[in-house]
Amino acid sequence: YVQVDTGSEKIWAAAPKFNVKVGDPVVVPQGMAMENYHSKTLDRDFPVVYFVDGVMVGGEQQPAPAPQGMPKDHPQVAPAATPQVDLSGITPVEGGQTVEQLYSQTDSLNGKKVSVRGKVVKVNENIMGKNWLHIQDGTGADGTNDLTVTTAATAKVGDTVVVSGTLVADKDFGYGYKYALIIEDAEVKAE
């Protein structure tokens, strides 16, 4: 963990173990923000901490340690259970597409405004300043049945929503977060 003074604010970042002294200049790449995070290692609560792959100290990238998994004192993490959401009876929005059509027509729809109706099956709030929704409409198969959406709007699992925004193909946020399709900064209207 390292606290960095950016000149306008002080932020906390967490990375694999690295050597740093108070006052050393560091560069922290953009990372995944975790709000209200409790570190068992430090027995400390952080309002926000950014998890990053590595920190550059004095302008030099620290060598990445061999992967070791979670710290020994980290509690066991079970895969999150996906709530069962009834997808029956969802009809395409007038003038819009289904989730499956967005995948099958990616080449012609990439970069264009699209609309899709579906049910929210997963919500991650305030990640990189946006709410991340996963919607499904009962179309498609594994790999083509779930659409990721970023938005300022709020929704909860089970809500039927109409999503409108620009479709982006092959979006890579780095750190292993890559999406075949995503609608960014979408308008989301609950029905």
C-alpha positions in Angstrom: 0.0 0.0 0.0 1.2 3.5 -0.8 -0.3 6.9 -0.2 0.4 9.3 -3.1 0.0 13.1 -3.0 -1.1 14.1 -6.5 -0.8 17.8 -5.7 -4.6 18.2 -5.6 -5.5 15.2 -3.4 -4.0 12.2 -1.5 -4.9 8.7 -2.8 -4.1 5.2 -1.7 -3.0 2.5 -4.0 -2.3 -1.2 -3.5 0.1 -3.3 -5.6 2.2 -6.4 -5.4 5.0 -5.8 -2.8 7.5 -3.2 -3.9 10.3 -1.1 -2.3 9.6 2.5 -1.6 10.6 5.2 0.9 8.7 8.2 2.1 9.3 11.0 -0.4 10.2 8.7 -3.3 8.6 9.9 -6.6 6.2 7.3 -7.8 3.9 6.7 -10.8 0.7 4.8 -10.1 -1.1 3.6 -13.3 -4.9 3.8 -13.5 -6.4 1.0 -11.4 -9.6 -0.5 -10.2 -11.2 1.7 -7.4 -12.6 -0.1 -4.4 -14.7 2.0 -2.1 -15.0 1.4 1.7 -12.3 -1.2 1.6 -11.0 -2.9 4.7 -7.4 -4.3 4.6 -7.0 -7.2 7.0 -3.2 -7.0 6.4 -3.1 -3.4 7.8 -6.3 -3.7 9.9 -7.3 -0.4 8.3 -10.3 1.0 6.5 -9.8 3.0 3.3 -12.6 5.2 1.9 -11.1 4.5 -1.6 -8.1 2.4 -2.6 -6.9 1.8 -6.2 -5.7 -1.7 -7.0 -2.9 -1.6 -9.6 -0.6 -4.1 -11.3 2.6 -2.3 -10.2 4.0 1.0 -9.0 6.9 2.8 -10.7 9.3 4.1 -8.0 11.8 6.8 -9.1 10.7 6.3 -12.7 11.5 2.6 -12.8 8.9 -0.2 -12.9 9.3 -2.6 -10.1 9.7 -6.3 -11.2 6.5 -8.1 -10.8 6.6 -10.9 -8.2 5.7 -14.4 -9.1 1.9 -14.9 -8.8 1.1 -16.1 -5.4 -2.7 -15.9 -5.3 -4.5 -14.1 -2.4 -2.6 -13.1 0.7 -2.6 -15.8 3.4 -4.9 -13.8 5.7 -7.4 -13.1 2.9 -10.7 -14.9 3.5 -11.8 -17.6 1.1 -13.7 -16.1 -1.8 -16.4 -18.2 -3.3 -17.7 -17.4 -6.8 -20.6 -15.1 -6.7 -23.9 -16.8 -7.3 -25.7 -15.2 -10.2 -29.3 -14.5 -9.2 -31.9 -16.3 -11.3 -33.8 -13.6 -13.3 -36.9 -14.6 -15.3 -36.2 -13.5 -18.9 -39.5 -14.7 -20.3 -41.8 -12.3 -22.1 -39.1 -9.7 -23.0 -39.8 -8.2 -26.4 -37.4 -6.1 -28.5 -37.7 -2.4 -28.1 -39.3 -0.8 -31.2 -36.6 0.1 -33.7 -34.0 -1.6 -31.5 -32.1 -4.9 -31.4 -31.9 -8.0 -29.2 -28.7 -8.8 -27.3 -28.0 -11.7 -29.8 -28.5 -9.3 -32.7 -26.0 -6.9 -31.3 -23.4 -9.7 -31.2 -24.3 -11.0 -34.7 -24.3 -7.5 -36.3 -21.3 -6.2 -34.5 -19.4 -5.2 -37.6 -22.3 -3.0 -39.0 -23.4 -1.6 -35.6 -20.0 -0.8 -34.0 -19.8 2.9 -33.2 -23.5 3.4 -33.9 -26.3 4.3 -31.5 -28.4 1.2 -30.5 -31.3 0.4 -28.3 -32.0 -2.8 -26.5 -34.5 -4.0 -23.9 -33.5 -6.5 -21.3 -33.5 -7.4 -17.6 -30.6 -6.4 -15.3 -28.9 -9.6 -14.1 -25.9 -8.0 -12.4 -25.0 -4.6 -11.0 -21.6 -3.2 -10.0 -21.9 0.4 -8.7 -19.4 3.2 -8.9 -16.5 1.4 -10.7 -14.3 4.0 -12.4 -17.1 6.5 -11.6 -19.8 4.6 -13.4 -22.4 2.0 -12.7 -21.9 -1.3 -14.6 -24.9 -3.3 -15.5 -25.2 -6.7 -17.2 -28.5 -7.1 -19.1 -30.0 -10.2 -20.8 -33.1 -10.6 -22.9 -33.3 -14.4 -23.3 -31.6 -14.4 -26.7 -28.2 -15.7 -27.6 -26.1 -18.5 -26.2 -23.1 -18.5 -23.8 -20.9 -15.7 -24.9 -23.6 -13.8 -26.9 -26.4 -13.5 -24.3 -25.1 -10.9 -21.9 -24.4 -7.3 -22.6 -22.3 -5.0 -20.4 -23.5 -1.4 -20.0 -21.8 1.6 -18.3 -24.1 4.4 -17.1 -24.7 7.1 -14.6 -28.2 5.7 -14.0 -29.1 3.3 -11.3 -30.9 0.0 -11.6 -31.3 -3.2 -9.6 -31.1 -6.9 -10.5 -34.5 -7.9 -12.0 -35.4 -4.5 -13.4 -36.6 -4.4 -17.0 -34.7 -1.6 -18.7 -34.3 0.0 -22.2 -30.7 0.9 -22.8 -29.7 3.4 -25.5 -26.1 4.3 -26.4 -23.2 3.8 -28.7 -22.1 0.2 -29.2 -18.3 -0.3 -28.8 -16.7 -3.6 -30.0 -13.5 -5.0 -28.5 -13.1 -2.5 -25.7 -10.0 -3.1 -23.6 -9.8 -1.3 -20.3 -6.5 -3.0 -19.4 -5.8 -5.1 -16.3 -7.7 -8.0 -18.0 -10.9 -6.2 -18.4 -11.8 -6.7 -22.1 -15.3 -6.7 -23.6 -16.3 -8.1 -27.0 -19.3 -5.6 -26.8 -20.2 -2.8 -24.4 -22.5 0.2 -24.4 -20.7 3.0 -22.7 -22.3 6.1 -21.0 -25.8 4.7 -21.8 -29.2 6.1 -21.1 -31.1 3.5 -19.0 -34.8 3.8 -18.5 -36.6 1.4 -16.2 -39.9 0.1 -17.3 
